[in-house]
Amino acid sequence: MPGGIGIFGGTFDPIHLGHLRGAEEVREALALDEVRFVPAAAPPHRRGAPLAPANHRYRMVELGIADVPGFRSWDVELARPGPSYSVDTLRAVRAEVGTAVRVAFVLGFDAFRDFETWKEHATLFTLCDVVVMTRPPWPQDLSLEDIPLAARKAFRYDSGSEAFLHESGHVLSLQRITSLDISATAIRARVAAHRSIRFLVPCAVERYIAEHRLYRQEDGAR
């Protein structure tokens, strides 16, 4: 079914061209009306790890997707206190758009491998479609064993669509995307080492990082 909303969450520390290209390929493949980029204010799986302030990460998302058709930044997790749980974000979008609008939750294959540790992960499948982005050399297919055990019995494989159908009517699918060897970790390391990040992030994001002295270790600025 074409149309609907994609929800693409993450730390975006910082947002880079790999994020943007992956989101664009999902938007096009699913014929989504829009993809919302949702920076996590307090990501549960990054506790204790260094993280740029949420206001900076959100602003970089705004700059990175400015004037891009079909892309939108959403501050729902910044406005909500406590840990940023995806299931709460999906409940928020359902409260906004109702049950008739298609919602697709987009995440990477590496994050999906840890899905069973997410809050109410079995419930999440009842709220939306789930699209797992994969790129070489990741496996080319999802298997039943990739689905968290608590939710596994609720799915059946559909060979025609090469996707798993949930008893709620939602779909778990794999979206193969162009392989771009870009990571936020490597970008932060390059900034700390005073190396160029040009063509790894949007130009406006590159300027923002420089202006606000993000990821520079010598003065402790983040």
mmCIF file of the C-alpha atoms, coordinates in Angstrom:
data_MODEL
# 
_entry.id   MODEL 
# 
loop_
_atom_site.group_PDB 
_atom_site.id 
_atom_site.type_symbol 
_atom_site.label_atom_id 
_atom_site.label_alt_id 
_atom_site.label_comp_id 
_atom_site.label_asym_id 
_atom_site.label_entity_id 
_atom_site.label_seq_id 
_atom_site.pdbx_PDB_ins_code 
_atom_site.Cartn_x 
_atom_site.Cartn_y 
_atom_site.Cartn_z 
_atom_site.occupancy 
_atom_site.B_iso_or_equiv 
_atom_site.pdbx_formal_charge 
_atom_site.auth_seq_id 
_atom_site.auth_comp_id 
_atom_site.auth_asym_id 
_atom_site.auth_atom_id 
_atom_site.pdbx_PDB_model_num 
ATOM 1   C CA . MET A 1 1   ? 0.000  0.000   0.000  1.00 0.00 ? 1   MET A CA 1 
ATOM 2   C CA . PRO A 1 2   ? 1.655  3.277   -1.080 1.00 0.00 ? 2   PRO A CA 1 
ATOM 3   C CA . GLY A 1 3   ? 1.725  6.419   1.038  1.00 0.00 ? 3   GLY A CA 1 
ATOM 4   C CA . GLY A 1 4   ? 2.148  6.861   4.740  1.00 0.00 ? 4   GLY A CA 1 
ATOM 5   C CA . ILE A 1 5   ? 4.825  8.020   7.155  1.00 0.00 ? 5   ILE A CA 1 
ATOM 6   C CA . GLY A 1 6   ? 8.286  6.665   7.829  1.00 0.00 ? 6   GLY A CA 1 
ATOM 7   C CA . ILE A 1 7   ? 9.769  7.069   11.314 1.00 0.00 ? 7   ILE A CA 1 
ATOM 8   C CA . PHE A 1 8   ? 13.566 7.048   11.300 1.00 0.00 ? 8   PHE A CA 1 
ATOM 9   C CA . GLY A 1 9   ? 15.011 7.373   14.784 1.00 0.00 ? 9   GLY A CA 1 
ATOM 10  C CA . GLY A 1 10  ? 18.578 7.510   16.024 1.00 0.00 ? 10  GLY A CA 1 
ATOM 11  C CA . THR A 1 11  ? 21.143 9.551   17.866 1.00 0.00 ? 11  THR A CA 1 
ATOM 12  C CA . PHE A 1 12  ? 22.216 11.354  14.673 1.00 0.00 ? 12  PHE A CA 1 
ATOM 13  C CA . ASP A 1 13  ? 25.504 12.290  16.310 1.00 0.00 ? 13  ASP A CA 1 
ATOM 14  C CA . PRO A 1 14  ? 25.908 13.707  13.689 1.00 0.00 ? 14  PRO A CA 1 
ATOM 15  C CA . ILE A 1 15  ? 23.512 13.063  10.821 1.00 0.00 ? 15  ILE A CA 1 
ATOM 16  C CA . HIS A 1 16  ? 25.461 12.074  7.701  1.00 0.00 ? 16  HIS A CA 1 
ATOM 17  C CA . LEU A 1 17  ? 24.985 11.157  4.052  1.00 0.00 ? 17  LEU A CA 1 
ATOM 18  C CA . GLY A 1 18  ? 24.587 7.461   4.868  1.00 0.00 ? 18  GLY A CA 1 
ATOM 19  C CA . HIS A 1 19  ? 21.499 8.287   6.949  1.00 0.00 ? 19  HIS A CA 1 
ATOM 20  C CA . LEU A 1 20  ? 20.095 10.481  4.206  1.00 0.00 ? 20  LEU A CA 1 
ATOM 21  C CA . ARG A 1 21  ? 20.670 8.023   1.376  1.00 0.00 ? 21  ARG A CA 1 
ATOM 22  C CA . GLY A 1 22  ? 19.189 5.122   3.335  1.00 0.00 ? 22  GLY A CA 1 
ATOM 23  C CA . ALA A 1 23  ? 16.092 7.143   4.222  1.00 0.00 ? 23  ALA A CA 1 
ATOM 24  C CA . GLU A 1 24  ? 15.662 8.242   0.609  1.00 0.00 ? 24  GLU A CA 1 
ATOM 25  C CA . GLU A 1 25  ? 15.849 4.680   -0.707 1.00 0.00 ? 25  GLU A CA 1 
ATOM 26  C CA . VAL A 1 26  ? 13.260 3.513   1.845  1.00 0.00 ? 26  VAL A CA 1 
ATOM 27  C CA . ARG A 1 27  ? 10.993 6.479   1.064  1.00 0.00 ? 27  ARG A CA 1 
ATOM 28  C CA . GLU A 1 28  ? 11.165 5.720   -2.651 1.00 0.00 ? 28  GLU A CA 1 
ATOM 29  C CA . ALA A 1 29  ? 10.779 1.941   -2.345 1.00 0.00 ? 29  ALA A CA 1 
ATOM 30  C CA . LEU A 1 30  ? 7.724  2.211   -0.092 1.00 0.00 ? 30  LEU A CA 1 
ATOM 31  C CA . ALA A 1 31  ? 6.286  5.303   -1.828 1.00 0.00 ? 31  ALA A CA 1 
ATOM 32  C CA . LEU A 1 32  ? 6.034  7.054   1.543  1.00 0.00 ? 32  LEU A CA 1 
ATOM 33  C CA . ASP A 1 33  ? 4.595  10.553  1.744  1.00 0.00 ? 33  ASP A CA 1 
ATOM 34  C CA . GLU A 1 34  ? 7.270  11.580  4.231  1.00 0.00 ? 34  GLU A CA 1 
ATOM 35  C CA . VAL A 1 35  ? 10.080 10.300  6.416  1.00 0.00 ? 35  VAL A CA 1 
ATOM 36  C CA . ARG A 1 36  ? 10.381 11.851  9.849  1.00 0.00 ? 36  ARG A CA 1 
ATOM 37  C CA . PHE A 1 37  ? 13.851 11.987  11.384 1.00 0.00 ? 37  PHE A CA 1 
ATOM 38  C CA . VAL A 1 38  ? 13.539 11.592  15.156 1.00 0.00 ? 38  VAL A CA 1 
ATOM 39  C CA . PRO A 1 39  ? 16.679 12.333  17.201 1.00 0.00 ? 39  PRO A CA 1 
ATOM 40  C CA . ALA A 1 40  ? 16.681 10.545  20.548 1.00 0.00 ? 40  ALA A CA 1 
ATOM 41  C CA . ALA A 1 41  ? 17.034 12.863  23.527 1.00 0.00 ? 41  ALA A CA 1 
ATOM 42  C CA . ALA A 1 42  ? 18.163 10.119  25.908 1.00 0.00 ? 42  ALA A CA 1 
ATOM 43  C CA . PRO A 1 43  ? 18.856 6.919   23.946 1.00 0.00 ? 43  PRO A CA 1 
ATOM 44  C CA . PRO A 1 44  ? 18.533 3.940   26.318 1.00 0.00 ? 44  PRO A CA 1 
ATOM 45  C CA . HIS A 1 45  ? 21.330 1.997   24.610 1.00 0.00 ? 45  HIS A CA 1 
ATOM 46  C CA . ARG A 1 46  ? 23.847 4.855   24.810 1.00 0.00 ? 46  ARG A CA 1 
ATOM 47  C CA . ARG A 1 47  ? 23.885 5.298   28.581 1.00 0.00 ? 47  ARG A CA 1 
ATOM 48  C CA . GLY A 1 48  ? 27.299 6.430   29.754 1.00 0.00 ? 48  GLY A CA 1 
ATOM 49  C CA . ALA A 1 49  ? 28.633 6.933   26.223 1.00 0.00 ? 49  ALA A CA 1 
ATOM 50  C CA . PRO A 1 50  ? 29.619 10.488  25.151 1.00 0.00 ? 50  PRO A CA 1 
ATOM 51  C CA . LEU A 1 51  ? 26.828 12.184  23.240 1.00 0.00 ? 51  LEU A CA 1 
ATOM 52  C CA . ALA A 1 52  ? 26.452 15.686  21.848 1.00 0.00 ? 52  ALA A CA 1 
ATOM 53  C CA . PRO A 1 53  ? 23.606 17.653  23.486 1.00 0.00 ? 53  PRO A CA 1 
ATOM 54  C CA . ALA A 1 54  ? 20.197 16.866  22.026 1.00 0.00 ? 54  ALA A CA 1 
ATOM 55  C CA . ASN A 1 55  ? 19.589 20.438  20.889 1.00 0.00 ? 55  ASN A CA 1 
ATOM 56  C CA . HIS A 1 56  ? 22.733 20.335  18.730 1.00 0.00 ? 56  HIS A CA 1 
ATOM 57  C CA . ARG A 1 57  ? 21.864 16.944  17.258 1.00 0.00 ? 57  ARG A CA 1 
ATOM 58  C CA . TYR A 1 58  ? 18.339 18.084  16.453 1.00 0.00 ? 58  TYR A CA 1 
ATOM 59  C CA . ARG A 1 59  ? 19.590 21.280  14.820 1.00 0.00 ? 59  ARG A CA 1 
ATOM 60  C CA . MET A 1 60  ? 22.012 19.294  12.652 1.00 0.00 ? 60  MET A CA 1 
ATOM 61  C CA . VAL A 1 61  ? 19.097 17.124  11.507 1.00 0.00 ? 61  VAL A CA 1 
ATOM 62  C CA . GLU A 1 62  ? 17.126 20.252  10.612 1.00 0.00 ? 62  GLU A CA 1 
ATOM 63  C CA . LEU A 1 63  ? 20.061 21.600  8.622  1.00 0.00 ? 63  LEU A CA 1 
ATOM 64  C CA . GLY A 1 64  ? 20.826 18.255  7.000  1.00 0.00 ? 64  GLY A CA 1 
ATOM 65  C CA . ILE A 1 65  ? 17.335 17.746  5.577  1.00 0.00 ? 65  ILE A CA 1 
ATOM 66  C CA . ALA A 1 66  ? 16.421 21.369  4.884  1.00 0.00 ? 66  ALA A CA 1 
ATOM 67  C CA . ASP A 1 67  ? 14.521 21.744  1.609  1.00 0.00 ? 67  ASP A CA 1 
ATOM 68  C CA . VAL A 1 68  ? 14.613 17.989  0.933  1.00 0.00 ? 68  VAL A CA 1 
ATOM 69  C CA . PRO A 1 69  ? 11.181 16.917  -0.375 1.00 0.00 ? 69  PRO A CA 1 
ATOM 70  C CA . GLY A 1 70  ? 9.609  14.206  1.742  1.00 0.00 ? 70  GLY A CA 1 
ATOM 71  C CA . PHE A 1 71  ? 11.937 14.657  4.731  1.00 0.00 ? 71  PHE A CA 1 
ATOM 72  C CA . ARG A 1 72  ? 10.885 16.213  8.049  1.00 0.00 ? 72  ARG A CA 1 
ATOM 73  C CA . SER A 1 73  ? 12.492 16.610  11.471 1.00 0.00 ? 73  SER A CA 1 
ATOM 74  C CA . TRP A 1 74  ? 10.379 15.714  14.507 1.00 0.00 ? 74  TRP A CA 1 
ATOM 75  C CA . ASP A 1 75  ? 11.283 16.706  18.073 1.00 0.00 ? 75  ASP A CA 1 
ATOM 76  C CA . VAL A 1 76  ? 8.818  14.390  19.821 1.00 0.00 ? 76  VAL A CA 1 
ATOM 77  C CA . GLU A 1 77  ? 11.548 12.625  21.826 1.00 0.00 ? 77  GLU A CA 1 
ATOM 78  C CA . LEU A 1 78  ? 13.232 15.880  22.838 1.00 0.00 ? 78  LEU A CA 1 
ATOM 79  C CA . ALA A 1 79  ? 9.950  17.138  24.268 1.00 0.00 ? 79  ALA A CA 1 
ATOM 80  C CA . ARG A 1 80  ? 9.372  13.953  26.273 1.00 0.00 ? 80  ARG A CA 1 
ATOM 81  C CA . PRO A 1 81  ? 11.144 13.428  29.623 1.00 0.00 ? 81  PRO A CA 1 
ATOM 82  C CA . GLY A 1 82  ? 13.027 10.256  30.459 1.00 0.00 ? 82  GLY A CA 1 
ATOM 83  C CA . PRO A 1 83  ? 14.577 7.671   28.130 1.00 0.00 ? 83  PRO A CA 1 
ATOM 84  C CA . SER A 1 84  ? 13.660 7.895   24.445 1.00 0.00 ? 84  SER A CA 1 
ATOM 85  C CA . TYR A 1 85  ? 11.725 4.701   23.777 1.00 0.00 ? 85  TYR A CA 1 
ATOM 86  C CA . SER A 1 86  ? 10.624 4.033   20.201 1.00 0.00 ? 86  SER A CA 1 
ATOM 87  C CA . VAL A 1 87  ? 7.378  2.398   21.299 1.00 0.00 ? 87  VAL A CA 1 
ATOM 88  C CA . ASP A 1 88  ? 6.333  5.699   22.936 1.00 0.00 ? 88  ASP A CA 1 
ATOM 89  C CA . THR A 1 89  ? 7.163  7.588   19.742 1.00 0.00 ? 89  THR A CA 1 
ATOM 90  C CA . LEU A 1 90  ? 5.082  5.186   17.677 1.00 0.00 ? 90  LEU A CA 1 
ATOM 91  C CA . ARG A 1 91  ? 2.159  5.567   20.065 1.00 0.00 ? 91  ARG A CA 1 
ATOM 92  C CA . ALA A 1 92  ? 2.512  9.340   19.639 1.00 0.00 ? 92  ALA A CA 1 
ATOM 93  C CA . VAL A 1 93  ? 2.374  9.160   15.856 1.00 0.00 ? 93  VAL A CA 1 
ATOM 94  C CA . ARG A 1 94  ? -0.605 6.793   16.012 1.00 0.00 ? 94  ARG A CA 1 
ATOM 95  C CA . ALA A 1 95  ? -2.393 9.267   18.302 1.00 0.00 ? 95  ALA A CA 1 
ATOM 96  C CA . GLU A 1 96  ? -1.703 11.953  15.699 1.00 0.00 ? 96  GLU A CA 1 
ATOM 97  C CA . VAL A 1 97  ? -2.648 10.159  12.475 1.00 0.00 ? 97  VAL A CA 1 
ATOM 98  C CA . GLY A 1 98  ? -4.990 7.396   13.629 1.00 0.00 ? 98  GLY A CA 1 
ATOM 99  C CA . THR A 1 99  ? -4.986 3.755   12.656 1.00 0.00 ? 99  THR A CA 1 
ATOM 100 C CA . ALA A 1 100 ? -5.775 4.069   8.940  1.00 0.00 ? 100 ALA A CA 1 
ATOM 101 C CA . VAL A 1 101 ? -2.510 5.749   7.932  1.00 0.00 ? 101 VAL A CA 1 
ATOM 102 C CA . ARG A 1 102 ? 0.433  3.516   7.158  1.00 0.00 ? 102 ARG A CA 1 
ATOM 103 C CA . VAL A 1 103 ? 3.371  4.000   9.537  1.00 0.00 ? 103 VAL A CA 1 
ATOM 104 C CA . ALA A 1 104 ? 6.729  2.386   8.801  1.00 0.00 ? 104 ALA A CA 1 
ATOM 105 C CA . PHE A 1 105 ? 9.413  2.256   11.478 1.00 0.00 ? 105 PHE A CA 1 
ATOM 106 C CA . VAL A 1 106 ? 12.860 2.297   9.868  1.00 0.00 ? 106 VAL A CA 1 
ATOM 107 C CA . LEU A 1 107 ? 15.997 0.944   11.517 1.00 0.00 ? 107 LEU A CA 1 
ATOM 108 C CA . GLY A 1 108 ? 19.314 -0.609  10.582 1.00 0.00 ? 108 GLY A CA 1 
ATOM 109 C CA . PHE A 1 109 ? 20.062 -4.322  10.602 1.00 0.00 ? 109 PHE A CA 1 
ATOM 110 C CA . ASP A 1 110 ? 22.584 -3.877  13.427 1.00 0.00 ? 110 ASP A CA 1 
ATOM 111 C CA . ALA A 1 111 ? 19.940 -2.257  15.633 1.00 0.00 ? 111 ALA A CA 1 
ATOM 112 C CA . PHE A 1 112 ? 17.409 -4.942  14.727 1.00 0.00 ? 112 PHE A CA 1 
ATOM 113 C CA . ARG A 1 113 ? 19.785 -7.623  15.997 1.00 0.00 ? 113 ARG A CA 1 
ATOM 114 C CA . ASP A 1 114 ? 19.332 -6.114  19.483 1.00 0.00 ? 114 ASP A CA 1 
ATOM 115 C CA . PHE A 1 115 ? 15.584 -5.596  19.083 1.00 0.00 ? 115 PHE A CA 1 
ATOM 116 C CA . GLU A 1 116 ? 14.687 -8.036  21.846 1.00 0.00 ? 116 GLU A CA 1 
ATOM 117 C CA . THR A 1 117 ? 16.296 -5.662  24.372 1.00 0.00 ? 117 THR A CA 1 
ATOM 118 C CA . TRP A 1 118 ? 14.007 -2.774  23.360 1.00 0.00 ? 118 TRP A CA 1 
ATOM 119 C CA . LYS A 1 119 ? 11.096 -1.708  25.547 1.00 0.00 ? 119 LYS A CA 1 
ATOM 120 C CA . GLU A 1 120 ? 7.862  -3.511  24.556 1.00 0.00 ? 120 GLU A CA 1 
ATOM 121 C CA . HIS A 1 121 ? 9.399  -4.719  21.311 1.00 0.00 ? 121 HIS A CA 1 
ATOM 122 C CA . ALA A 1 122 ? 6.608  -7.238  20.705 1.00 0.00 ? 122 ALA A CA 1 
ATOM 123 C CA . THR A 1 123 ? 4.041  -4.432  21.054 1.00 0.00 ? 123 THR A CA 1 
ATOM 124 C CA . LEU A 1 124 ? 5.931  -2.297  18.568 1.00 0.00 ? 124 LEU A CA 1 
ATOM 125 C CA . PHE A 1 125 ? 5.093  -4.745  15.771 1.00 0.00 ? 125 PHE A CA 1 
ATOM 126 C CA . THR A 1 126 ? 1.379  -4.161  16.445 1.00 0.00 ? 126 THR A CA 1 
ATOM 127 C CA . LEU A 1 127 ? 1.713  -0.403  15.902 1.00 0.00 ? 127 LEU A CA 1 
ATOM 128 C CA . CYS A 1 128 ? 3.430  -0.199  12.533 1.00 0.00 ? 128 CYS A CA 1 
ATOM 129 C CA . ASP A 1 129 ? 5.288  -1.865  9.708  1.00 0.00 ? 129 ASP A CA 1 
ATOM 130 C CA . VAL A 1 130 ? 8.986  -2.420  10.427 1.00 0.00 ? 130 VAL A CA 1 
ATOM 131 C CA . VAL A 1 131 ? 11.566 -1.860  7.693  1.00 0.00 ? 131 VAL A CA 1 
ATOM 132 C CA . VAL A 1 132 ? 15.073 -3.173  8.327  1.00 0.00 ? 132 VAL A CA 1 
ATOM 133 C CA . MET A 1 133 ? 17.734 -1.500  6.217  1.00 0.00 ? 133 MET A CA 1 
ATOM 134 C CA . THR A 1 134 ? 20.611 -3.713  5.181  1.00 0.00 ? 134 THR A CA 1 
ATOM 135 C CA . ARG A 1 135 ? 23.680 -3.162  3.061  1.00 0.00 ? 135 ARG A CA 1 
ATOM 136 C CA . PRO A 1 136 ? 26.531 -5.406  1.908  1.00 0.00 ? 136 PRO A CA 1 
ATOM 137 C CA . PRO A 1 137 ? 27.938 -7.577  3.402  1.00 0.00 ? 137 PRO A CA 1 
ATOM 138 C CA . TRP A 1 138 ? 24.841 -8.130  5.576  1.00 0.00 ? 138 TRP A CA 1 
ATOM 139 C CA . PRO A 1 139 ? 22.659 -11.201 4.833  1.00 0.00 ? 139 PRO A CA 1 
ATOM 140 C CA . GLN A 1 140 ? 20.356 -10.687 1.888  1.00 0.00 ? 140 GLN A CA 1 
ATOM 141 C CA . ASP A 1 141 ? 17.280 -12.036 3.665  1.00 0.00 ? 141 ASP A CA 1 
ATOM 142 C CA . LEU A 1 142 ? 15.541 -11.985 7.027  1.00 0.00 ? 142 LEU A CA 1 
ATOM 143 C CA . SER A 1 143 ? 14.827 -15.315 8.659  1.00 0.00 ? 143 SER A CA 1 
ATOM 144 C CA . LEU A 1 144 ? 12.362 -16.265 11.361 1.00 0.00 ? 144 LEU A CA 1 
ATOM 145 C CA . GLU A 1 145 ? 15.305 -16.593 13.755 1.00 0.00 ? 145 GLU A CA 1 
ATOM 146 C CA . ASP A 1 146 ? 16.061 -12.876 13.288 1.00 0.00 ? 146 ASP A CA 1 
ATOM 147 C CA . ILE A 1 147 ? 12.704 -11.999 14.874 1.00 0.00 ? 147 ILE A CA 1 
ATOM 148 C CA . PRO A 1 148 ? 12.749 -11.689 18.678 1.00 0.00 ? 148 PRO A CA 1 
ATOM 149 C CA . LEU A 1 149 ? 11.447 -14.868 20.304 1.00 0.00 ? 149 LEU A CA 1 
ATOM 150 C CA . ALA A 1 150 ? 8.635  -13.094 22.159 1.00 0.00 ? 150 ALA A CA 1 
ATOM 151 C CA . ALA A 1 151 ? 7.140  -11.904 18.862 1.00 0.00 ? 151 ALA A CA 1 
ATOM 152 C CA . ARG A 1 152 ? 8.087  -14.787 16.563 1.00 0.00 ? 152 ARG A CA 1 
ATOM 153 C CA . LYS A 1 153 ? 4.829  -16.743 16.774 1.00 0.00 ? 153 LYS A CA 1 
ATOM 154 C CA . ALA A 1 154 ? 2.858  -13.716 15.600 1.00 0.00 ? 154 ALA A CA 1 
ATOM 155 C CA . PHE A 1 155 ? 4.545  -13.756 12.164 1.00 0.00 ? 155 PHE A CA 1 
ATOM 156 C CA . ARG A 1 156 ? 4.246  -15.838 9.028  1.00 0.00 ? 156 ARG A CA 1 
ATOM 157 C CA . TYR A 1 157 ? 6.460  -15.598 5.969  1.00 0.00 ? 157 TYR A CA 1 
ATOM 158 C CA . ASP A 1 158 ? 4.929  -14.485 2.672  1.00 0.00 ? 158 ASP A CA 1 
ATOM 159 C CA . SER A 1 159 ? 7.034  -15.714 -0.239 1.00 0.00 ? 159 SER A CA 1 
ATOM 160 C CA . GLY A 1 160 ? 5.281  -13.433 -2.716 1.00 0.00 ? 160 GLY A CA 1 
ATOM 161 C CA . SER A 1 161 ? 6.401  -10.249 -0.975 1.00 0.00 ? 161 SER A CA 1 
ATOM 162 C CA . GLU A 1 162 ? 9.499  -11.769 0.666  1.00 0.00 ? 162 GLU A CA 1 
ATOM 163 C CA . ALA A 1 163 ? 8.313  -10.257 3.935  1.00 0.00 ? 163 ALA A CA 1 
ATOM 164 C CA . PHE A 1 164 ? 6.931  -11.441 7.260  1.00 0.00 ? 164 PHE A CA 1 
ATOM 165 C CA . LEU A 1 165 ? 3.281  -10.686 7.956  1.00 0.00 ? 165 LEU A CA 1 
ATOM 166 C CA . HIS A 1 166 ? 2.261  -9.960  11.539 1.00 0.00 ? 166 HIS A CA 1 
ATOM 167 C CA . GLU A 1 167 ? -1.092 -11.128 12.875 1.00 0.00 ? 167 GLU A CA 1 
ATOM 168 C CA . SER A 1 168 ? -2.018 -7.449  13.351 1.00 0.00 ? 168 SER A CA 1 
ATOM 169 C CA . GLY A 1 169 ? -1.724 -6.909  9.587  1.00 0.00 ? 169 GLY A CA 1 
ATOM 170 C CA . HIS A 1 170 ? 1.594  -5.072  9.763  1.00 0.00 ? 170 HIS A CA 1 
ATOM 171 C CA . VAL A 1 171 ? 4.667  -6.127  7.807  1.00 0.00 ? 171 VAL A CA 1 
ATOM 172 C CA . LEU A 1 172 ? 8.314  -6.786  8.672  1.00 0.00 ? 172 LEU A CA 1 
ATOM 173 C CA . SER A 1 173 ? 10.499 -6.373  5.602  1.00 0.00 ? 173 SER A CA 1 
ATOM 174 C CA . LEU A 1 174 ? 14.086 -5.982  4.506  1.00 0.00 ? 174 LEU A CA 1 
ATOM 175 C CA . GLN A 1 175 ? 15.173 -3.006  2.426  1.00 0.00 ? 175 GLN A CA 1 
ATOM 176 C CA . ARG A 1 176 ? 18.524 -3.402  0.701  1.00 0.00 ? 176 ARG A CA 1 
ATOM 177 C CA . ILE A 1 177 ? 20.248 -0.042  0.405  1.00 0.00 ? 177 ILE A CA 1 
ATOM 178 C CA . THR A 1 178 ? 23.354 1.327   -1.276 1.00 0.00 ? 178 THR A CA 1 
ATOM 179 C CA . SER A 1 179 ? 26.488 0.606   0.715  1.00 0.00 ? 179 SER A CA 1 
ATOM 180 C CA . LEU A 1 180 ? 28.141 3.824   1.905  1.00 0.00 ? 180 LEU A CA 1 
ATOM 181 C CA . ASP A 1 181 ? 31.013 3.265   4.327  1.00 0.00 ? 181 ASP A CA 1 
ATOM 182 C CA . ILE A 1 182 ? 30.151 6.266   6.519  1.00 0.00 ? 182 ILE A CA 1 
ATOM 183 C CA . SER A 1 183 ? 29.618 6.194   10.269 1.00 0.00 ? 183 SER A CA 1 
ATOM 184 C CA . ALA A 1 184 ? 28.983 8.866   12.886 1.00 0.00 ? 184 ALA A CA 1 
ATOM 185 C CA . THR A 1 185 ? 31.721 7.316   15.026 1.00 0.00 ? 185 THR A CA 1 
ATOM 186 C CA . ALA A 1 186 ? 34.284 7.777   12.259 1.00 0.00 ? 186 ALA A CA 1 
ATOM 187 C CA . ILE A 1 187 ? 33.087 11.340  11.611 1.00 0.00 ? 187 ILE A CA 1 
ATOM 188 C CA . ARG A 1 188 ? 33.518 12.286  15.271 1.00 0.00 ? 188 ARG A CA 1 
ATOM 189 C CA . ALA A 1 189 ? 36.993 10.765  15.248 1.00 0.00 ? 189 ALA A CA 1 
ATOM 190 C CA . ARG A 1 190 ? 37.941 12.742  12.147 1.00 0.00 ? 190 ARG A CA 1 
ATOM 191 C CA . VAL A 1 191 ? 36.776 16.002  13.709 1.00 0.00 ? 191 VAL A CA 1 
ATOM 192 C CA . ALA A 1 192 ? 38.723 15.247  16.895 1.00 0.00 ? 192 ALA A CA 1 
ATOM 193 C CA . ALA A 1 193 ? 41.813 14.564  14.764 1.00 0.00 ? 193 ALA A CA 1 
ATOM 194 C CA . HIS A 1 194 ? 41.300 17.826  12.773 1.00 0.00 ? 194 HIS A CA 1 
ATOM 195 C CA . ARG A 1 195 ? 40.615 15.921  9.558  1.00 0.00 ? 195 ARG A CA 1 
ATOM 196 C CA . SER A 1 196 ? 38.114 16.840  6.862  1.00 0.00 ? 196 SER A CA 1 
ATOM 197 C CA . ILE A 1 197 ? 34.521 15.584  6.977  1.00 0.00 ? 197 ILE A CA 1 
ATOM 198 C CA . ARG A 1 198 ? 33.578 17.237  3.707  1.00 0.00 ? 198 ARG A CA 1 
ATOM 199 C CA . PHE A 1 199 ? 31.302 15.052  1.538  1.00 0.00 ? 199 PHE A CA 1 
ATOM 200 C CA . LEU A 1 200 ? 30.547 12.810  4.535  1.00 0.00 ? 200 LEU A CA 1 
ATOM 201 C CA . VAL A 1 201 ? 27.927 15.160  5.982  1.00 0.00 ? 201 VAL A CA 1 
ATOM 202 C CA . PRO A 1 202 ? 25.798 17.890  4.372  1.00 0.00 ? 202 PRO A CA 1 
ATOM 203 C CA . CYS A 1 203 ? 27.658 21.188  3.987  1.00 0.00 ? 203 CYS A CA 1 
ATOM 204 C CA . ALA A 1 204 ? 25.413 22.952  6.487  1.00 0.00 ? 204 ALA A CA 1 
ATOM 205 C CA . VAL A 1 205 ? 26.117 20.251  9.082  1.00 0.00 ? 205 VAL A CA 1 
ATOM 206 C CA . GLU A 1 206 ? 29.862 20.544  8.458  1.00 0.00 ? 206 GLU A CA 1 
ATOM 207 C CA . ARG A 1 207 ? 29.655 24.293  9.095  1.00 0.00 ? 207 ARG A CA 1 
ATOM 208 C CA . TYR A 1 208 ? 27.528 23.808  12.227 1.00 0.00 ? 208 TYR A CA 1 
ATOM 209 C CA . ILE A 1 209 ? 30.014 21.349  13.726 1.00 0.00 ? 209 ILE A CA 1 
ATOM 210 C CA . ALA A 1 210 ? 32.854 23.804  13.105 1.00 0.00 ? 210 ALA A CA 1 
ATOM 211 C CA . GLU A 1 211 ? 30.957 26.835  14.413 1.00 0.00 ? 211 GLU A CA 1 
ATOM 212 C CA . HIS A 1 212 ? 29.920 25.097  17.630 1.00 0.00 ? 212 HIS A CA 1 
ATOM 213 C CA . ARG A 1 213 ? 33.209 23.239  18.061 1.00 0.00 ? 213 ARG A CA 1 
ATOM 214 C CA . LEU A 1 214 ? 31.456 19.904  18.409 1.00 0.00 ? 214 LEU A CA 1 
ATOM 215 C CA . TYR A 1 215 ? 33.475 16.710  18.867 1.00 0.00 ? 215 TYR A CA 1 
ATOM 216 C CA . ARG A 1 216 ? 36.711 18.608  19.559 1.00 0.00 ? 216 ARG A CA 1 
ATOM 217 C CA . GLN A 1 217 ? 38.550 16.930  22.389 1.00 0.00 ? 217 GLN A CA 1 
ATOM 218 C CA . GLU A 1 218 ? 41.254 19.465  23.111 1.00 0.00 ? 218 GLU A CA 1 
ATOM 219 C CA . ASP A 1 219 ? 38.919 21.939  24.836 1.00 0.00 ? 219 ASP A CA 1 
ATOM 220 C CA . GLY A 1 220 ? 36.313 19.442  26.077 1.00 0.00 ? 220 GLY A CA 1 
ATOM 221 C CA . ALA A 1 221 ? 33.638 21.010  23.866 1.00 0.00 ? 221 ALA A CA 1 
ATOM 222 C CA . ARG A 1 222 ? 30.799 18.793  22.635 1.00 0.00 ? 222 ARG A CA 1 
# 
